[in-house]
Amino acid sequence: MSVAEGWKSWEGRVVDGKFPLRQWLGGSEHGGVFLTHYAGHEPPIAAIKLVTDDGIDAERQLSLWRKTAKLSHPNLIRLFEAGRSRTDGNDLLYVVTECAEEDLSQILPQRPLTPTEVGDMLPPLLDALSYLHRRGLVHGRIKPSNVLAVGDQLKLSADHVAPASDGNPRRQDVYDAPETAAGIVSLESDIWSVGVTLLTALTQSPTFAKDSRGDPSIPAAVPEPYRGIVRECMHLDPKRRCSIPDIIARLQPSARSVPAQPEPAPVPKQSISRGAIGLAVLVVAVLAGLTALFSRGKHESPPVPAPVQHAAEQSVPTPAPAAAPKPVPSAHEARGEVVHQVLPEVSPAARHTIEVSIKINVRVDVDPSGKVTAAKIVGREKSKYFAREALQAAERWEFSPPESAGQPKASAWMLRFKFGRTQTQVTPDRLRR
């Protein structure tokens, strides 16, 4: 019997005099997870995680759990209570959490997720991660086993949430960013883990080859836009990794640099029936429940995204059409369009200094392939910081080139950035050459 399975023998014991260990759900040599009864919660079924206090700062861990219990987000597992207990001569820490029916790691051994299912998984995962990052917190353990299903909601585990750190080495696995071996755990470390989790979801394997710089070489079989997202998440240099707004922008059909795969024909809602997953059939329903969760949400056309109100999740609003219809390009010239938008990464501290909106105009020159070849600030710089952020973001935009007589040609654009206290907006205008 493995050390992890040794925890199963704890079934039937009571922790801290009030939490019965009803059913072992899994664990490792460092701890075990059980179903328990949590009075005062409806339903009263919860999960309790036991951790041996050997080699950890027990008071710091308890403090982190109690602070995390005060967080509230629909895509984060709720923490109810944490404490210390001496059970059968063993000194333990425990945390009581919302109980999930299944997790992503239980379906991947059977099959990879489809691109449509990944498209359903990423938005709630990124929303929860943005919520943490806005508060200076990192998740620290993003991987398939911590992507959970509770009823019809996808949630991230929350028992590893902590402030960013830079000096406490910790145990590593394949989903951890390289720098975590030195105890550096940052917002960028979470982005790396998102990339590896996404790669695993699509290929069933977290392994990857490396190029000469140590960056990942993503299999060509991974479809766009996910291949580009994984590549940008997993740069060896944390400063080169993409941001959450970058990922969100790449998920939008208008921002993809390659044609999106056609969506399947709509399926009538009444043809899909999902019953509730009861505790009594938890083990049997694990695979079916998660499959149902990740296959939802693509039977209807997705809504047009509205501007997000949080700084960490900004999206570029599409300019409203003019009242009069736009002229149709002639047969000799096809208009160019924006195909990939990048928003500036503005720190919360900098954003809070804004009294009135700050406007920065950036002119970009675009070659016939649609890549930006030059970018410069136009007009007076009201803020060197915001001007620099706008310039760096503008350099990463991509366009579909206009055509003349069937041939792509260079173009020029003015990107009008407007920084506010809660969001950044960008209006792109093509310039006549």
C-alpha angles and dihedrals in degrees: 000000000000123000089249093052088049087076089067089074087067092072109123096029122117123230120213089351094285113057114075115203099229104168133005111234101179143284146159138257088283099053150341137232123219140175111251142172116258112191116217095029124103113248092025092215113110139155124247123201118203120201128185109235094221113127097359134101097250097190092049092049093049090048091052093049092049092050091048089052087066092059118098125195129139091231098049123084108246120242113213109178141351133192150133127273139178106215121179091339095312122120108221143172117216138191125191115212144171110284119244122205096213146346137221094254089067095062101039096072087061100045143332121261118260119241088254092054091048088051087058094046101050103059097059091041092052092043092056091045092050089052090056096043093052087060095049091254130129127208093218099191110055108161137123095275089058095050100091141184121222110179105309095337130095113221140178120231113251107195093097097049112130142145117279110276138193112190116038112093113213142180113290136206134181092277094059121096115250093248093060088077086073092046095260107140114171144151087271090055089060090051090055090051091050088055094051092045090051091048090050093048091055100038104023088236133086093202123108141169121247132227126223092281094050093253118136122270103216118213113254088230090072104097126230138287086029095054090058092045093052091047093051093045094053106053111141089228107070091211091062095054118109124250130239091258088054091055092047091050091051091051092060112094092228091056099051116114091210130042113279120241111260114261118244117257112276114270118215110253093230090063091068117072123178123177124205116272109241125207092239091063096036097122094045094045098048096097097038094047096053092044089055092049096051094043094057129097104039099086092087130051109266116250120252104264115250121213109281115234098215122086093226093054105042120153126191111252117227110242113252113256118253118255092246118064115261117250114259113243114248122253088257096057132041117196121242122234140197111262102170126029127192124195124210116260101237118185116231090238092056093045091054090060092065112108097172127007116287117222121203123178118203124188115207128192113213127200125221090269091060097252123132110248099176138012131186139171114254117207131000120339106232090184127017090206096053092040090055092048092049092048094050091048093047092055089063098053120113130207140190104241121241115244133224119193088348095306125112115240140188120271142185129224138189113219110199109202120196115190118200134173093261106025148005122235127195128194115194119206124183113227125220112243 
